[in-house]
Amino acid sequence: MKYIYKNKFDVKQIPFIQAELQIIKMISHPNIVEMKEIFENKSDIKIVMEQVTGGSLYHHLDSFKVDDRELITIMYQLIDVVDYLH
């Protein structure tokens, strides 16, 4: 779960954040964490996201020996994500 505290933003920014979250909620790709639900009240916005285990990509690349084959696979997945989002 992620939290967005509205008091950290200018009041004029909140509608843009809400619109962006609605767009993100429509994204469906196997290599992008899925946003499940959005809950909002006067003070914050709560975002329920798909649970992903194993840590971040940065942690994986930094902590483990990644061979060329795995690195190529990761790069193709990232390229596929960028292509999908465009």
C-alpha atoms as a printed R data frame, in Angstrom:
   type eleno elety resid chain resno       x       y       z
1  ATOM     1    CA   MET     A     1   0.000   0.000   0.000
2  ATOM     2    CA   LYS     A     2   1.219   3.484  -0.847
3  ATOM     3    CA   TYR     A     3   0.052   6.756   0.667
4  ATOM     4    CA   ILE     A     4  -0.118  10.206  -0.882
5  ATOM     5    CA   TYR     A     5  -0.586  12.882   1.765
6  ATOM     6    CA   LYS     A     6  -2.536  15.741   0.221
7  ATOM     7    CA   ASN     A     7  -1.085  18.370   2.574
8  ATOM     8    CA   LYS     A     8   2.304  17.863   0.890
9  ATOM     9    CA   PHE     A     9   0.924  19.223  -2.401
10 ATOM    10    CA   ASP     A    10  -0.581  22.463  -3.623
11 ATOM    11    CA   VAL     A    11  -4.394  22.173  -3.769
12 ATOM    12    CA   LYS     A    12  -4.213  22.801  -7.533
13 ATOM    13    CA   GLN     A    13  -2.049  19.684  -8.008
14 ATOM    14    CA   ILE     A    14  -4.503  17.204  -6.450
15 ATOM    15    CA   PRO     A    15  -6.813  16.884  -9.521
16 ATOM    16    CA   PHE     A    16  -3.767  16.119 -11.693
17 ATOM    17    CA   ILE     A    17  -2.613  13.448  -9.252
18 ATOM    18    CA   GLN     A    18  -6.110  11.929  -9.195
19 ATOM    19    CA   ALA     A    19  -6.270  11.876 -13.011
20 ATOM    20    CA   GLU     A    20  -2.822  10.293 -13.258
21 ATOM    21    CA   LEU     A    21  -3.797   7.578 -10.768
22 ATOM    22    CA   GLN     A    22  -6.884   6.736 -12.837
23 ATOM    23    CA   ILE     A    23  -4.688   6.355 -15.928
24 ATOM    24    CA   ILE     A    24  -2.186   4.196 -14.036
25 ATOM    25    CA   LYS     A    25  -5.045   1.995 -12.806
26 ATOM    26    CA   MET     A    26  -5.856   1.132 -16.458
27 ATOM    27    CA   ILE     A    27  -2.322  -0.112 -17.186
28 ATOM    28    CA   SER     A    28  -2.091  -3.875 -17.540
29 ATOM    29    CA   HIS     A    29   1.285  -5.373 -18.393
30 ATOM    30    CA   PRO     A    30   3.073  -8.423 -16.948
31 ATOM    31    CA   ASN     A    31   6.200  -6.388 -16.151
32 ATOM    32    CA   ILE     A    32   4.442  -3.470 -14.429
33 ATOM    33    CA   VAL     A    33   3.146  -3.632 -10.865
34 ATOM    34    CA   GLU     A    34  -0.655  -3.545 -11.001
35 ATOM    35    CA   MET     A    35  -2.613  -0.916  -9.111
36 ATOM    36    CA   LYS     A    36  -5.578  -2.717  -7.546
37 ATOM    37    CA   GLU     A    37  -7.590   0.025  -5.860
38 ATOM    38    CA   ILE     A    38  -7.586   3.689  -4.842
39 ATOM    39    CA   PHE     A    39  -9.128   4.959  -1.597
40 ATOM    40    CA   GLU     A    40  -9.362   8.671  -0.946
41 ATOM    41    CA   ASN     A    41 -10.442  10.875   1.924
42 ATOM    42    CA   LYS     A    42  -9.885  14.533   2.872
43 ATOM    43    CA   SER     A    43  -6.295  14.060   4.021
44 ATOM    44    CA   ASP     A    44  -4.784  11.341   1.856
45 ATOM    45    CA   ILE     A    45  -4.991   8.935  -1.044
46 ATOM    46    CA   LYS     A    46  -4.311   5.252  -0.373
47 ATOM    47    CA   ILE     A    47  -3.142   3.095  -3.267
48 ATOM    48    CA   VAL     A    48  -3.425  -0.685  -3.056
49 ATOM    49    CA   MET     A    49  -0.909  -2.344  -5.364
50 ATOM    50    CA   GLU     A    50  -0.041  -5.865  -6.392
51 ATOM    51    CA   GLN     A    51   2.403  -7.455  -3.953
52 ATOM    52    CA   VAL     A    52   5.751  -8.190  -5.553
53 ATOM    53    CA   THR     A    53   8.402 -10.138  -3.678
54 ATOM    54    CA   GLY     A    54  12.117 -10.333  -4.273
55 ATOM    55    CA   GLY     A    55  13.070  -6.678  -3.933
56 ATOM    56    CA   SER     A    56  13.758  -4.067  -6.551
57 ATOM    57    CA   LEU     A    57  15.521  -4.533  -9.873
58 ATOM    58    CA   TYR     A    58  18.310  -2.285  -8.603
59 ATOM    59    CA   HIS     A    59  18.777  -4.508  -5.542
60 ATOM    60    CA   HIS     A    60  18.787  -7.627  -7.726
61 ATOM    61    CA   LEU     A    61  21.412  -6.232 -10.096
62 ATOM    62    CA   ASP     A    62  23.505  -4.836  -7.238
63 ATOM    63    CA   SER     A    63  23.397  -7.909  -4.969
64 ATOM    64    CA   PHE     A    64  23.609 -10.851  -7.342
65 ATOM    65    CA   LYS     A    65  25.886 -11.864 -10.145
66 ATOM    66    CA   VAL     A    66  23.822 -11.334 -13.258
67 ATOM    67    CA   ASP     A    67  25.084 -13.080 -16.354
68 ATOM    68    CA   ASP     A    68  24.787 -11.629 -19.851
69 ATOM    69    CA   ARG     A    69  21.803 -13.817 -20.744
70 ATOM    70    CA   GLU     A    70  19.780 -12.634 -17.736
71 ATOM    71    CA   LEU     A    71  20.790  -9.025 -18.376
72 ATOM    72    CA   ILE     A    72  19.592  -9.303 -21.983
73 ATOM    73    CA   THR     A    73  16.277 -10.768 -20.769
74 ATOM    74    CA   ILE     A    74  15.838  -7.887 -18.313
75 ATOM    75    CA   MET     A    75  16.642  -5.316 -21.012
76 ATOM    76    CA   TYR     A    76  14.077  -6.844 -23.409
77 ATOM    77    CA   GLN     A    77  11.457  -6.724 -20.643
78 ATOM    78    CA   LEU     A    78  12.232  -3.063 -19.960
79 ATOM    79    CA   ILE     A    79  12.092  -2.212 -23.660
80 ATOM    80    CA   ASP     A    80   8.744  -4.029 -23.897
81 ATOM    81    CA   VAL     A    81   7.391  -1.952 -20.980
82 ATOM    82    CA   VAL     A    82   8.526   1.334 -22.551
83 ATOM    83    CA   ASP     A    83   7.000   0.286 -25.881
84 ATOM    84    CA   TYR     A    84   3.701  -0.614 -24.167
85 ATOM    85    CA   LEU     A    85   3.548   2.712 -22.325
86 ATOM    86    CA   HIS     A    86   4.149   4.694 -25.484
